[in-house]
Amino acid sequence: MAVSVPASLPTVAGLLLARAGSPEPGLAFEDRRWSWQEHVSECARYAAALRARRTPGRPFHVGVLADNVPEFSFLLGGCAFAVLATPERADDADNPLRLAYGNEGAPADLARFASGSAAR
């Protein structure tokens, strides 16, 4: 069976940014609930913490090992947003994580994230 793959796949950052203003439920864990807006805001907060730990001039790598808790989702979204704010390097071209998380983000996504609207 042949599988068709769209020419342009959405990135994690793009998918999150598309929900940034939504009051709809975005995450549920035990008795806690976050709207998409709250979830994206938490992701942006985690991204800021990750970027603050980045060493200029060195590759930007983040390892994640966590239980299945809300912070895991916030951190993965934070990684996607932190990558948006990280200059692309020549050796990133074939990095599968870059392709999934997207520092090739659409100009509108980059502008929206840079303006801080992901945190609103």
N, C-alpha and C positions, 0 to 999 in steps of 0.2 A: 504494500500500500504506500503510495506516495504521499508525503506530507508537504503541504505548501506553507512556506514561511513568508510573511510580509517583508517587503524590501526594507522597511524601516520599523523596527520594533520599539515600543515605548520603553523608556528607562524607568527605573524605580523612582528617581527624583521627579520625572515628568508626571508619573502616575500620582504621586503624593501631592505635587503642586496643583494638579487638577482638582483635588479635593480640599485644598487649603481653606476655603471659606465655607465649607459645608457643615451645617449643624447636625447632619445625619450621624447615626452611630458609626464609629470607625473601629472601635476596639472594645471588647468586653473580656474581663478577667475576674473570675469569682464574682464578688458583689460590686465591682467597680466598672464604670463605663466612661469612655472618652468619645467625644464627637470627632469627626474627621478634622475639624478645625483645631481642636485641642491636641489630637495626635500629631498633626503636622507641626504644630507649635513646639511640642516636646521634641520632635525630631530636629527642628531647627536649633533648639537649645543644646541638644547633644552635639550637633555639628559644630556649634561655637566652642564647646569644650574640647572637641577633637582638634579643631584648627588652632586653638591656643597651645596645644601640645606639639604642634608640628615644628620641626626644625628646618628652617629655610636652607635650601641647597641640598637637602637629602631627600631620598624617595619617601613618599608619604604612605605608610602602611599601617593598617589597623587590623588587629586580630580580635575575633569575637568568640568567646566561649561562655555561654550562659544557659541557664534553665529556660524553660518555656514560660517566661514572665513578661509583663508589659515592657519592661526596660529593654528586653531583647529587641522588640519591634522598634522602640524609639531609637536604639543604638544603630540598628540597620538603616533606618531612615536617616539618621544623623550621618552615617557613613556616606550615603548617597548625596546628601547636601554638602558635606565636607569636600567631596570629590568635585562638585560643581564649582567650588571656590578655590580649587587647586589648579595651577597652571599645568597644562598637558606637557609631558616630556616625550622626547623622540622614542624612548623605549616603551611607551605606553600603547603604541599602536595596536598590538595584538593581544593585549592583556584582557582576558575574558571578564575580569571584574570591572575594568573600565568600560567595556562594552555593555555590561549589564547595568552598572550604576550610573554611568553616563557623564563623564566630563565632556562628552560630545553633545551635551544638552542643547536643546533648541535655544536660539537667541532669546526668545520670549521667556523661557524657563530661567535662563541665566539672569536676565534683567529682573524678573519677578523675585528671584531669590536674593539678588544683590540689594534690592530695594527694601528687603525685610518683610515683604508681604507674606512670606511663607510662615512667619511667626505670628501672624494675626488670625 
